[in-house]
Amino acid sequence: MSHFGQLLDDENVLKRVAKLGYHTPTPIQEAAIPHILEGDNVMGAAPTGTGKTAAFMLPVLQLLGQHPRREEESYTFPRVLLIAPTRELAQQLAANFRDYGRNCGNRVLLLCGGQNPRDQFEKMARGGDIVVATPGRLYELMTQKRVDLTQIQCLILDEADRLLDLGFAEDLQRIVRRLPESRRSEEHTSELQSHAAS
């Protein structure tokens, strides 16, 4: 039976994992983390409650720590893009990234509906290391040239099956076409899909 210290070596991430009381990686974490750290494209499916979110967030946080951020005139260029099907899920995932990365010094930028536009634009003007967004809102902001995704290194589609079921395929294609070709992708399907896949 492994422990997180055998999968990850970023001290800030490991301290946070210990503080949260995580001791033994779940099967999805044990399977996904090494591949993500190697830079492989990953598609993961597992039932709810098995640690899928930590399975991609923890190694991504370690990778961010290994690659210095690019900043220009106080603007931080985003390096990670996480797309979620709903505003509620995007808000939850942004909170998860902030929680897991509390010791890492990364800034998370949430882009979805239901936010104060002025506050959102002020935050966008500063950028962030990680962008968490819903596809419709993200594409709208991209066409307005309010968000710069030219430095994205990692694309994560959370609940990829729901994104397609909710009719976001066209928006996703438009977004992906505007991202750097060198990025890698991680897709995580929802519980319904994972039961079918198990």
BELCOR-V257106 format. One record per helix or strand of 3 or more residues. SS is the DSSP state (2 for helix, 1 for strand). FROM is the first residue (numbers start at 0). TO is the last residue. If there is no record, write none. Layout:
ss=(SS;SS)
from=(FROM;FROM)
to=(TO;TO)
//
This chain:
ss=(2;2;2;1;2;1;2;1;2;1;2;1;2;2;1;2)
from=(3;10;26;41;51;79;86;107;116;129;134;153;159;168;183;190)
to=(6;18;37;43;65;83;99;110;125;133;142;157;164;176;187;196)
//
